[in-house]
Amino acid sequence: MSHTLSPLSLDIVVPVYNEQATLEQSIRQLNAYLTREIDQTWRITIADNASTDATAQIADALAGELPGVVAVHLPQKGRGRALKLVWGSSPADVLVYLDEDLSTDLAALPPLVAPLLSGHSDLAIGTRLGRSARVTRGGKREFISRSYNLLLRRTMAVGFSDAQCGFKAIRREVAHRLLPLVEDDAWFFDTELLILAERAGLRIHEIPVDWVDDPDSSVDIVSTARADLKGMLRVGSNIARGRIPLESVYAELGRRPFDPPRPPSFFGQVVRFGVVGVLSTAAYAVLYLLLQGLIPAQLANFAALLITTIANTGANRRFTFGVRGRSGAVRHQFQGLIVFGVAWGMTAGSLAVLHLSAPGAGARAELIVLTVANLVATLVRFVLLRLWVFRASRRPAPSAAPPAVDAAPPIPIESMRDYALHTTDLRQEANGS
């Protein structure tokens, strides 16, 4: 269907930086697929992120030749910056983002956008980690991707499986509300967007995809991973401190949950906490034994206790104290880390006493002392979790609906003059008609 018909249903954004070798082939392939397979009105927006090769000229030539293709030229790099610009100013009902190399099979595009066009979901993402996904990539990238997403789910308590797949879509009104809250302008942008969306009670739909790795990708894995970890720390800290107004987004757009189940009785909490504690203690012992031969005993104790504490807090939140949903999950993890500090002080102190009293103590003696100390610390953890961390979460929620919040205005777009618009309707739009 012609993209020039009104209203515009889909805006497929392709951020590019120095892609002169593959841009023409990718855009022609994408344009042919959309023309052949997509019934809704659409356009392709090539978002050039300050390329220094011939990418900008190729983008303009494609926009002049192919119907439904426009080009945007940004003076600065940044995938997130490009998406904020184009998504924030687009009139389309659903805003899409694709990697330029088209690593994801385009056959997944219709099921990606369908739940957004129908209003069933708020965001949709492709996932390479679903059971039915078919992925071709090297072992190094596979390990890094799975490790990152596992860390993200454990530390940020999110449910989506693949944060970094370059195949995403969002409804326009949701984008206009969330984009002003996203700080990152680079690779962490879409991860941050997804975290805030889930925290605000929005529905995220996942599509298993067929995905083939681009062996010529110029992404610096180490620097990207470092930036992602810093981004996770920043977002988690801001959410825990209440600096991001997620409650207002929830009041405006969030999907209301079903009535939560009643929390377990005190006796039930004790039993469930005991089960979680036994499993955590066993996991701690195994981790300590694995680590103590590689790193010093105190560091092995710290690492084993930190890993089991993150899992322990999540398990107790849901299983022991009956806290459902994502609200407050990040704050609970941060409070759980404070409880971890108390427990670590107890176990570290016991280890220090052992080394002072018996300098030649071996790994078995260390394990016995630390296991006993960890059991005592577990009891202290239960008291702190019940009376402090999850106390507010067990209070019944007010029955009244939250007050309505005025919708946030779209993001102001400073550089719309940089649009290279090549259709009559788009030229009129750029001139303000």
C-alpha positions in Angstrom: 0.0 0.0 0.0 1.3 3.4 -0.8 3.1 5.1 2.1 1.7 8.5 1.0 -1.8 7.7 2.0 -3.0 9.2 5.3 -2.9 8.4 8.1 0.6 6.8 8.3 0.6 3.5 10.1 4.3 2.4 10.2 7.5 4.4 10.3 10.4 2.0 9.9 13.6 3.8 11.1 17.0 2.5 10.0 19.9 4.2 11.9 23.1 4.2 10.0 26.7 5.2 10.4 29.3 4.7 7.7 27.3 2.0 5.9 28.2 2.9 2.3 29.0 -0.7 1.4 25.6 -2.2 2.3 23.1 0.6 2.7 21.7 0.6 -0.9 21.2 -3.2 -1.0 19.6 -3.2 2.5 17.1 -0.4 1.8 16.2 -1.8 -1.6 15.5 -5.1 0.0 13.5 -3.6 2.8 11.5 -1.4 0.4 10.7 -4.4 -1.9 9.5 -6.4 1.1 7.3 -3.7 2.5 5.8 -3.0 -1.0 5.1 -6.7 -1.5 4.0 -7.8 2.0 2.7 -4.9 4.1 -0.9 -3.7 3.6 -0.7 -0.8 6.1 0.6 2.7 5.1 4.4 2.9 5.7 7.5 4.8 5.1 11.3 4.1 5.6 13.3 6.7 7.4 17.1 6.4 7.0 18.6 8.2 10.0 22.2 9.0 9.2 24.3 9.5 12.4 27.0 11.9 11.2 28.6 9.5 8.8 32.0 10.4 7.4 31.8 8.3 4.2 29.3 8.3 1.3 26.4 7.1 3.4 24.6 10.5 3.5 24.8 10.8 -0.3 23.6 7.2 -0.9 20.7 7.8 1.6 19.6 11.0 -0.3 19.8 9.2 -3.6 17.6 6.3 -2.4 15.1 8.8 -0.9 14.9 10.5 -4.3 14.4 7.3 -6.2 12.4 4.9 -4.1 8.8 5.7 -3.1 8.3 5.8 0.7 11.9 6.4 1.6 13.1 9.6 3.4 16.4 10.6 4.9 17.4 12.4 8.1 20.9 13.7 8.7 22.0 14.2 12.3 25.2 16.2 13.1 26.1 13.8 16.0 26.5 10.1 16.4 24.2 7.9 18.5 21.5 5.3 17.7 19.4 6.5 20.7 19.7 10.1 19.5 18.5 9.2 16.1 15.5 7.2 17.4 14.6 10.0 19.7 14.6 12.5 16.8 12.6 10.4 14.3 10.3 8.6 16.7 9.6 11.8 18.6 8.5 13.7 15.5 6.8 10.9 13.4 3.1 11.0 12.7 2.9 7.2 12.4 0.8 5.1 14.7 3.6 2.5 15.2 7.3 3.4 15.2 9.7 0.6 14.2 13.5 0.3 14.4 15.6 -2.1 12.3 19.3 -2.7 12.1 20.8 -1.6 8.8 22.3 -5.0 8.1 18.9 -6.7 8.2 20.2 -9.4 10.5 16.7 -10.2 11.5 14.5 -12.0 9.0 11.9 -9.5 7.7 9.2 -12.1 7.9 9.0 -11.3 11.6 7.9 -7.7 10.9 4.1 -8.3 10.5 3.8 -10.2 13.8 6.0 -7.6 15.5 3.7 -4.7 14.6 0.3 -6.5 14.7 -0.3 -6.3 18.5 0.6 -2.6 18.5 -1.7 -1.7 15.6 -4.5 -3.6 17.4 -3.8 -1.9 20.7 -3.1 -5.2 22.5 0.5 -4.3 23.4 2.5 -1.1 23.9 6.0 -2.2 22.8 7.2 -5.2 20.8 10.7 -6.7 20.5 12.4 -9.4 18.6 14.1 -12.0 20.8 17.0 -14.2 19.8 16.8 -16.1 23.1 13.3 -17.6 22.7 13.0 -21.3 22.3 11.8 -21.1 18.8 14.2 -18.5 17.7 16.8 -19.6 15.1 20.2 -17.8 15.5 23.5 -18.0 13.7 26.4 -16.3 15.4 29.7 -17.0 17.1 30.1 -18.5 20.5 31.7 -15.3 22.0 28.8 -13.1 21.0 26.2 -15.7 22.1 27.9 -15.9 25.6 28.1 -12.2 26.0 24.5 -11.7 24.9 23.1 -14.3 27.2 25.2 -13.2 30.1 24.1 -9.6 29.7 20.5 -10.4 29.5 20.7 -12.8 32.5 22.4 -10.0 34.5 19.8 -7.5 33.4 16.9 -9.8 34.5 18.4 -10.6 37.8 19.5 -7.1 38.9 16.7 -5.0 37.3 14.0 -7.7 37.9 12.7 -7.4 34.3 10.8 -10.1 32.4 11.8 -9.4 28.7 14.4 -11.8 27.4 16.5 -9.9 24.8 17.2 -6.2 25.3 19.6 -5.6 22.5 18.1 -7.2 19.4 17.9 -4.5 16.7 14.2 -5.2 15.9 11.7 -3.2 18.0 8.5 -1.3 17.7 6.5 1.1 19.9 3.1 2.8 19.8 3.4 6.6 19.1 1.7 7.8 22.2 3.8 5.5 24.4 7.0 6.7 22.7 6.1 10.4 23.2 5.5 9.7 26.9 8.7 7.6 27.5 11.3 9.1 25.3 11.7 12.3 27.5 12.6 9.9 30.4 15.4 8.1 28.5 18.8 9.6 29.1 21.0 7.4 27.0 21.7 8.5 23.4 23.7 5.5 22.3 23.6 1.7 22.5 21.9 1.5 25.9 19.0 3.5 24.7 16.6 0.6 23.9 17.5 -1.3 27.0 16.7 1.8 29.1 13.5 2.3 27.2 12.4 -1.3 27.9 13.3 -1.1 31.6 11.2 2.1 32.1 8.3 0.6 30.0 8.1 -2.5 32.1 8.4 -0.6 35.3 5.5 1.6 34.2 3.3 -1.4 33.7 3.3 -1.3 29.9 2.8 -4.5 28.0 5.9 -5.8 26.0 5.2 -8.4 23.3 8.1 -10.7 22.2 8.6 -12.2 18.8 11.1 -15.1 18.3 13.2 -14.2 15.3 15.5 -15.8 12.8 18.7 -13.9 13.1 22.1 -14.1 11.4 25.1 -12.3 12.8 26.9 -9.7 10.7 30.6 -10.8 10.8 31.6 -7.3 9.6 29.9 -5.5 12.5 31.9 -2.6 13.8 30.4 -2.6 17.3 33.1 -2.5 20.0 31.8 -5.2 22.4 34.0 -4.2 25.4 33.1 -0.5 25.3 29.5 -1.3 24.7 29.3 -3.7 27.6 31.0 -1.2 29.9 28.5 1.5 28.9 25.6 -0.9 29.4 26.8 -1.8 32.9 27.1 1.9 33.8 23.6 2.5 32.3 22.1 -0.3 34.4 23.6 1.2 37.5 22.4 4.7 36.7 18.8 3.6 35.8 18.6 1.3 38.8 19.8 4.0 41.2 17.4 6.6 39.7 14.4 4.2 40.0 15.3 3.3 43.6 15.5 6.9 44.5 12.3 7.8 42.8 13.9 10.2 40.4 12.0 8.8 37.4 8.2 9.6 37.4 7.1 6.0 36.6 4.0 6.3 38.8 2.6 9.0 36.5 3.3 7.0 33.4 1.6 4.0 35.0 -1.4 6.2 35.9 -1.7 7.4 32.3 -0.8 4.3 30.3 -0.1 1.3 32.5 -2.0 -1.9 32.3 -3.9 -2.5 35.6 -3.0 -5.9 37.1 -5.4 -8.4 38.4 -6.0 -8.3 42.2 -2.9 -9.7 43.8 -3.2 -12.9 45.9 -3.1 -12.6 49.7 0.4 -12.8 51.2 1.3 -16.0 53.1 0.8 -16.1 56.9 3.7 -15.6 59.3 4.1 -19.4 59.6 4.0 -19.8 55.9 6.6 -17.1 55.5 8.9 -18.8 58.0 8.6 -22.1 56.1 9.1 -20.6 52.7 12.0 -18.4 53.9 13.6 -21.6 55.4 13.4 -23.4 52.0 14.9 -20.4 50.2 17.5 -20.1 52.9 18.6 -23.7 52.7 18.9 -23.5 48.9 20.8 -20.2 49.2 23.2 -21.6 51.8 23.8 -24.7 49.6 24.4 -22.5 46.6 26.7 -20.2 48.6 28.8 -23.2 49.8 29.2 -24.5 46.2 30.2 -21.1 44.9 32.6 -20.5 47.7 34.3 -23.9 47.1 34.6 -23.1 43.4 36.0 -19.6 43.9 38.3 -20.0 46.9 40.9 -21.9 44.8 41.0 -19.1 42.3 40.8 -15.9 44.5 41.6 -15.0 48.1 39.1 -16.4 50.8 37.6 -13.0 51.7 37.0 -12.1 48.1 35.5 -15.6 47.4 33.2 -15.1 50.4 32.1 -11.7 49.1 31.5 -12.9 45.5 29.6 -16.0 46.6 27.5 -14.1 49.1 26.7 -11.3 46.6 25.5 -13.7 43.9 23.3 -15.7 46.2 21.9 -12.6 47.8 20.6 -11.2 44.5 18.9 -14.5 43.8 17.7 -14.8 47.5 16.1 -11.4 47.5 14.2 -12.1 44.2 13.0 -15.5 45.5 11.9 -14.2 48.9 10.1 -11.3 47.3 7.8 -13.5 45.2 7.8 -16.8 47.1 8.1 -15.9 50.8 6.4 -12.5 51.0 4.0 -12.8 48.0 5.0 -9.5 46.3 3.9 -9.6 42.7 4.5 -7.3 39.8 7.5 -5.1 38.9 6.7 -2.1 41.1 9.4 -1.6 43.7 11.5 -4.5 42.5 14.6 -2.4 41.9 14.3 -0.7 45.3 13.9 -4.1 47.0 17.1 -5.3 45.3 19.0 -2.2 46.6 17.6 -2.7 50.1 18.5 -6.4 49.8 22.1 -5.4 49.0 22.1 -3.4 52.3 20.9 -6.5 54.1 23.7 -8.3 52.2 26.2 -5.8 53.7 25.1 -6.8 57.2 25.3 -10.5 56.3 28.7 -10.1 54.7 30.0 -8.2 57.8 28.9 -11.1 60.0 30.5 -13.8 57.8 33.7 -11.8 57.1 34.0 -11.2 60.8 33.7 -14.9 61.5 36.4 -15.6 58.9 38.7 -13.0 60.4 38.3 -14.5 63.9 39.1 -18.0 62.5 42.3 -16.8 60.8 43.4 -15.0 64.0 42.7 -18.0 66.2 43.8 -20.7 63.8 46.2 -19.2 61.1 46.7 -22.6 59.5 43.0 -23.4 59.1 42.2 -25.0 55.7 39.3 -24.7 53.3 37.1 -27.2 55.2 37.4 -25.3 58.5 36.7 -22.0 56.7 33.6 -23.6 55.0 32.2 -24.9 58.4 32.7 -21.5 60.1 31.3 -19.5 57.2 28.3 -21.9 56.8 27.4 -21.5 60.5 27.8 -17.7 60.3 25.7 -17.6 57.1 22.9 -19.5 58.8 22.9 -16.9 61.6 23.0 -14.1 59.0 20.0 -15.8 57.3 17.9 -15.3 60.4 18.9 -11.7 60.6 18.1 -11.4 56.9 14.5 -12.7 57.5 13.9 -10.1 60.2 15.2 -7.3 58.1 13.3 -8.4 55.0 10.0 -8.8 56.8 10.2 -5.7 58.9 11.9 -3.4 56.5 12.4 -4.4 52.9 8.9 -5.9 52.1 6.9 -4.2 54.9 5.4 -1.5 52.7 4.8 -3.9 49.8 2.5 -6.1 52.0 0.1 -3.2 52.8 -3.1 -3.4 50.9 -3.2 -1.0 47.9 -5.9 1.7 48.0 -9.0 0.8 46.0 -9.3 4.2 44.4 -7.7 4.5 41.0 -4.7 6.8 40.8 -5.5 10.4 39.6 -5.3 11.0 35.9 -2.1 12.6 34.7 -1.9 15.0 31.8 -0.1 13.4 28.8 3.4 14.6 28.2 3.9 16.6 25.0 5.9 15.1 22.2 9.7 15.7 22.3 10.7 19.0 20.8 12.6 18.3 17.6 15.3 20.9 16.9 16.7 19.5 13.7 13.6 18.8 11.5 15.1 21.1 9.0 17.7 18.4 8.3 15.0 16.1 6.9 15.6 15.4 3.3 11.9 14.9 2.3 11.3 13.5 -1.2 7.5 13.2 -1.5 5.0 16.0 -1.9 3.2 15.2 1.3 6.4 15.1 3.3 7.5 18.4 1.8 4.2 20.0 2.9 4.6 18.6 6.3 8.2 20.0 6.6 6.9 23.4 5.6 4.3 23.3 8.3 1.3 22.9 6.0 
